[in-house]
Amino acid sequence: MIKKIVFTTIFTTTFLLAGCNTEETVKMELDTIDKKVSYMFAFGSASQVQDAGITFDVDVVRQAIEDANSGREPRLSIEEMQAAHNAFKLMQLEGNEN
């Protein structure tokens, strides 16, 4: 479950970071299955997170991606990730009620 949370978080934040550069759009070739799947997950996850009103810290997102890609242990404990995940889900539920 933690890998699923980390995976979703990483792809979500990656997409949102790309959207932070509103002055200039970087041309990106989505020419491999890895790139297409990465974009697909990021786009879907980013849409979901934006609806909950989450703002990402660019430096934290980059570090999380580097940690995951390098096989390092997460900087948050399982309990901290679960608490953040639960808080995020609650924000989503509250957003849907309005």
N, C-alpha and C positions, 0 to 999 in steps of 0.2 A: 504493500500500500504506500509506503514512504517513497519508493522509487516512482510510483505513479504520481504522487503529489509533486515530487521534485521535477519529474519530466514535464508535467503540465505547467508548473510554475516557470520553468526555464523557457519553454517554448512561448508561453504567454508573454513573458517579459521581453523576450527577444523581439517579438513583433512590435510591441509597444515602443521599444527603444527605436526601432526603425521609423516609427511614426513621429518621434520627437523632433526630427529634423524637418521642420515644415518649410524652411527657406529653400531647400534644394532637395529634389528627389534623386536618389542614387539609382542609376540604371542597374538592374540586377538580372542576370540571365538565370532563369529557372529551368535549366537544361539537363538536370540529372534527377533521378528518383529521390535521392537524398534531399536535394534542394526543394523539390516539389512537396515531399512529405513534411519537411521542416516548415515550409510556408503554410501548408494546409493546417497543421496543428497550431502554429502560431496565430494565424488569422482567426481561427475558431475560438481559441482560448482567449485571445486579446479582446475579442468582441464581448465575451462573457465577463471578463474582468472589468472592462471599462464600464459596463452597465452597473457594476457594484460601486463605482467611484474610487477605485484604487489608483494611487499614483505611485509609480515605480522610481526607485533610486537607480540611476544608470550604472553607477559604480558597483553597487551591490549585485545587480543583474549580471554584469560582466563577470564578476568574481564567481557567482554561482555557476555560470556556464563553464568557466575555466575549471572550476573544481570538479564539476560533473564530467567534463570531457577528459580530465586528467586522472579520473578514478579516485580522487581524494574523498575523504569522509566529509559529509556535510558539516557546515559550521553551526547548524542548529541541531539540537537533540531531537529524537523522535517525538518526544513529548511537546517540544516547542513547535515543531512542524504541525503536529496534530492540532495544537491549540490555534495556530494561525489558520490552518485549513478550516477548522470549525468556525472561527470568527468570520472568515471569508464567506462561508456558506450561509451564516446568519445574515450577513450584509446582503447577500443575494436574495434571501427570503424576504427580508424587510423591504428591499427595493421592489420586489414583485407585488407587495401588498399595497403600495402607493399608486 
